[in-house]
Amino acid sequence: MQSADRCGIVGGMATTKTIDIRTEIPGPRSREIIERKERVVADPLSLTFPIVIDRGEGATLTDVDGNTFIDFTGGVGCLNVGHSNARVVEAAQEQLERFSHTDFTIVPYEVYVTLAERLCELAPIPNAKAAFFNAGTEAVENAIKFARSHTKRPAVIAFEGAFHGRTLLSLSMTSKTHPYKAGLGPFAPEVYRVPFPNDYRGPHAFEALAALERALVTQVAAETVAAIVIEPVQGEGGFVVAPKEFVEGVRRICDETGIVMVVDEVQTGFARTGTLFAIEHYDVEPDLITLAKSIAMGIPLSATIGKPEIIDAPGDSAIGGTYVGNPVAQAAALAVLDVIAEEDLCARATFLGDQMRERMVAWQERFPQIGDVRGLGAMLAIELVEDRETKAPAADLASAVTDEAARRGLLLLKSGIYSNCIRVLTPLTLSDAELDEALAVWEESLEAALG
Ligand SMILES: Cc1ncc(COP(=O)(O)O)c(C=O)c1O
């Protein structure tokens, strides 16, 4: 990505810069396409950044006006192996030339079976079996189907701050009213909500566990609950890490009551936290795991993996769909697994996480508006507040920082139930130089927005 015309002079030393802003943002070509979009695309598909991508490479993307950005949004966590990773592109192209679709249950193909073999071998569940879908929401909804068929129970328990998708059942499990749920009900029945532990805002792990146990007395009988669904690190919820004792407590409750423990790894999955699956940080074996996003470099593919007695429970043809387990996406996923192993992206995630956390903690000391720094591996976020004492969420300040950063060539994404967190979902292939540059720009943006 680096070319001679991107060489700048910083502090008297010649440096090669990745970020290259050539026009004011949005540039004329982006503006023109966005104006066309306004006329023909549904308004709810509102835009975070007023730039239109032309191409992506590694941790960068270049817009149609020739501006190059470092991309810390990573397609909302889909690009752990980087934009347009050459090995993945080649694998997908090769598959596309052979055939693109049959519907696996009509005419099966080997790549589906090979990917299932490799994922089940890697998943922290002995003798696991897999089923593939398209989006994360489908993996979650199908996990509930497996759990209901296995337990013959209807109810589902999800947590405050959870995000599990936007189709009816998963949206019912998602826990953010605006913008996701307001006005879109009625929601699916038999979804119960309990608090998620949060070291910064509370409740403590033991209080959240007590609330879960109380819910089985006051809200829904354990013998009617099919599944408890938990993200090891809440993604859209603001990168809130589940404490070890909490995850272990959930496992214990599931063991005592026959409830299926579903670990939603759609955002945490695939090396981002320093292990392939985030649940590997815990001494816990889940019953089902859901995956999507980075498993196929953003080519739509999701998976539900789990214990055979649960996955095998629904009757013949009770699970499926025309497009589920697309062979092009699966060929890409096999290449993604190779890239993660060969480039040791788990170790890279840990390294990037350590570097970023150190800087974020220094920012926290400098800027009183940074209330919390948290995360696991390279899945890190800062939380912005009006005041350290009251912890009043500062969503506007978070937007001001992301706006300043975008203008300077760094794309950052917000999250959190109050939309006041800024999260890192950078490709893990980010180079050391790009990391330095991105953090310098982020720091400048904090200075500009927070003073
Ligand atoms: C933890 C989690 N589960 C499920 C989903 C839904 O995935 P998708 O948007 O692919 O349907 C998301 C999306 O962000 C997620 O973060």
The ligand as a Tripos MOL2 file, in Angstrom:
@<TRIPOS>MOLECULE
LIG
   16    16     1     0     0
SMALL
NO_CHARGES

@<TRIPOS>ATOM
      1 C1        -22.1070  -11.4970   19.1590 C.3       1 LIG1
      2 C2        -22.9030  -11.3480   17.8990 C.ar      1 LIG1
      3 N1        -23.8360  -12.2650   17.6020 N.ar      1 LIG1
      4 C3        -24.5680  -12.1900   16.4880 C.ar      1 LIG1
      5 C4        -24.4030  -11.1540   15.5970 C.ar      1 LIG1
      6 C5        -25.2420  -11.0830   14.3660 C.3       1 LIG1
      7 O1        -24.4540  -11.3470   13.2420 O.3       1 LIG1
      8 P1        -24.9570  -10.9080   11.7840 P.3       1 LIG1
      9 O2        -24.9230   -9.4140   11.7500 O.co2     1 LIG1
     10 O3        -23.9610  -11.5500   10.8560 O.co2     1 LIG1
     11 O4        -26.3290  -11.4490   11.6230 O.co2     1 LIG1
     12 C6        -23.4440  -10.1710   15.8560 C.ar      1 LIG1
     13 C7        -23.2520   -9.0420   14.9410 C.2       1 LIG1
     14 O5        -22.6030   -8.0590   15.2160 O.2       1 LIG1
     15 C8        -22.6690  -10.2690   17.0430 C.ar      1 LIG1
     16 O6        -21.7370   -9.3620   17.3560 O.3       1 LIG1
@<TRIPOS>BOND
     1     1     2 1
     2     2     3 ar
     3     2    15 ar
     4     3     4 ar
     5     4     5 ar
     6     5     6 1
     7     5    12 ar
     8     6     7 1
     9     7     8 1
    10     8     9 2
    11     8    10 1
    12     8    11 1
    13    12    13 1
    14    12    15 ar
    15    13    14 2
    16    15    16 1
@<TRIPOS>SUBSTRUCTURE
     1 LIG1         1 GROUP 0 **** ****
